[in-house]
Amino acid sequence: MEKLYVIVRGNLPAGAQCAQACHALRAFVGEHPALDAAWHGAHNNLVVLACRDEAELLQLQARARELDAPTAVFQEPDFDMQHTALAVAGTPAVQKMLSQLPLALKAA
């Protein structure tokens, strides 16, 4: 895995997007420690993207799982356990799936 993708909900404030991206990365590390160690040691490329809302985030997770890509999703206790961010191991198929999403926190 060359890249790790983190997708945050674009309908959250910028500060919350940043925090949720960190939570998703931490969840990925906890759920996939060997994969994380290999990625961090070899490439360490991180791409943070934004999706529209929780429904799209969950659709992306389902599609990534169909592609057999390891994922970790974060549910925020302060937002009534809503799904707020997703980390996905980068593969060519995942990269193609995510290619239309904008960068998160991009200044206008």
C-alpha positions in Angstrom: 0.0 0.0 0.0 1.5 3.3 -1.1 -1.2 5.6 0.1 -3.6 5.7 2.9 -6.8 7.6 2.2 -8.8 9.4 4.9 -12.3 10.6 3.9 -14.1 13.1 6.1 -17.6 14.5 5.9 -17.5 17.8 4.1 -20.7 18.9 5.9 -18.7 19.2 9.2 -16.9 22.4 10.2 -13.2 22.5 9.3 -12.0 21.9 12.8 -14.2 18.9 13.2 -13.0 17.5 9.8 -9.4 17.8 11.0 -10.2 16.0 14.3 -12.3 13.3 12.6 -9.5 12.6 10.1 -7.1 12.0 13.0 -9.6 9.7 14.7 -10.0 7.7 11.5 -6.3 7.3 11.1 -6.0 6.2 14.7 -8.8 3.7 14.2 -7.0 2.3 11.1 -3.8 1.9 13.1 -5.6 0.0 15.8 -7.5 -2.3 13.4 -4.7 -3.0 11.0 -1.4 -2.6 12.9 0.8 -4.7 10.5 -0.5 -3.0 7.4 -0.1 0.4 9.1 3.5 -0.4 10.1 4.4 -1.5 6.5 2.8 1.7 5.0 4.3 4.0 7.5 7.8 2.5 7.1 7.8 2.4 3.4 5.7 5.2 1.9 3.8 7.2 4.5 1.7 9.0 1.8 -1.6 10.3 3.3 -4.4 11.7 1.2 -7.3 13.5 3.0 -10.5 13.8 1.0 -14.0 15.0 1.6 -17.4 13.5 0.8 -20.8 15.1 1.1 -22.3 13.5 4.2 -22.7 10.4 6.4 -24.6 8.5 3.7 -21.9 9.0 1.1 -19.2 8.0 3.7 -21.0 4.7 4.4 -21.4 4.1 0.7 -17.7 4.6 0.2 -16.9 2.2 3.0 -19.2 -0.5 1.5 -17.6 0.0 -2.0 -14.1 -0.3 -0.5 -15.0 -3.5 1.3 -16.3 -4.9 -2.0 -12.8 -4.2 -3.4 -11.3 -6.1 -0.4 -9.6 -2.9 0.8 -9.0 -2.7 4.6 -11.0 0.1 6.2 -11.7 1.7 9.5 -14.6 4.1 10.1 -14.9 6.4 13.1 -18.1 7.2 15.0 -18.0 10.4 17.0 -19.5 10.2 20.5 -20.0 14.0 20.5 -22.1 13.8 17.3 -24.5 11.1 18.6 -22.2 8.3 17.3 -22.5 9.5 13.7 -20.0 8.1 11.2 -17.6 11.1 10.6 -14.5 9.7 8.8 -13.2 6.7 7.0 -9.6 5.4 6.5 -9.0 3.2 3.5 -5.9 1.3 2.4 -4.9 2.6 -1.0 -5.0 0.2 -3.9 -5.3 1.1 -7.6 -9.0 0.2 -7.5 -9.5 2.4 -4.4 -7.6 5.3 -6.0 -10.0 5.0 -9.0 -13.0 4.9 -6.7 -12.0 8.0 -4.8 -10.6 10.0 -7.8 -13.7 12.2 -8.0 -13.6 13.3 -4.4 -12.2 16.8 -3.6 -9.3 17.4 -1.1 -10.6 18.1 2.4 -10.0 21.5 4.0 -9.0 23.0 0.7 -9.1 26.8 0.8 -11.4 28.3 -1.7 
